[in-house]
Amino acid sequence: KAQQGDVDGAIALYQQSLEIKEKIGDALGKAITLAMLGQLLADTKGDKETAIDDYLSQSLTILQKIGSPDARTVQEILDRISG
């Protein structure tokens, strides 16, 4: 959806996905969805504060907790956005 220009629609779908992943206890899926949502907000909406505080930081915490190598990627996104 975001590639088609419907950023708000993409955000809504990510939020739906996030709710589902929380309900089923999919920690990795939740973390990846949080990261994608945060990156989308920062890159398309320019809302870096919300992206970092509400999504990317939470994603990084989850990924580090479960020992996922994806934590490095999220850290790189955070560094790019906050840099």
N, C-alpha and C positions, 0 to 999 in steps of 0.2 A: 504493500500500500504506500509506503513512504516513497518508493521509487516512482510511483505514479503521481506523486504530488499531494496525496491525501495524508498529510502528516498527522492531523488530528484523528483520522480514522485508524492510522497505524498505532498511535498512542492508545486509543481505546482498545484495540485488539491485544496489545501488550498487557494492558491492565487486566483484561479478561483472562489472559493466559496466566498472569501472575496469581490471580485468585484461584484458578484451577490447581496450579502447582502447589499453592499453600494448602489447599484442601486435601490433596492426595499425599502431601508430605515429600514432595520431590525437591530436595534442597538444591541439588545441582541445577535443575531446570529453573528453579526460582532465581538462583544467583545469576544465571545466564540471561534470563528475561530482565532482571533488574539492570544488568549491565547494558543490554541493548536499549532499554527504555531510557536510561541515563544518557547514553551516547546520542540517541536520537534527540532528546530534549536539548542537549548542549549544542549539537551541530546544526539543528534546524530552527530551534526556537531561541537559541542564545541564552537559555536559562541554565547557566552553569551552576549557580548556587543550588537550585533544586536537584539538578542532575547529580551533583557531588554528594550533597547532604542526604537526600532521600533515596537515591538509587545506587550509585556507584560505590559509595562507602559500605553500604549494607551488603552489596554483592561481594566486595572484596573480603569482608569479614566472614561471610559464609564460605567462600572458596578457600580461604586460609584455614578455617576450622575443619573442613573436610579434606584438606590436603590436595586440592585440585591444582594441576598445573595451569589452569585457566586464570588463577590468581595473578600470575605475572602479566597476562594480557590486560586484565582490568586495571592493574597498577599502572601500566603504560598509558591506558586511556585517561586515567586520573591525572597522571603527570602531564599529558598533552593538554588536557582541558584546563588544569589549574596553573599551568606554566605560563 
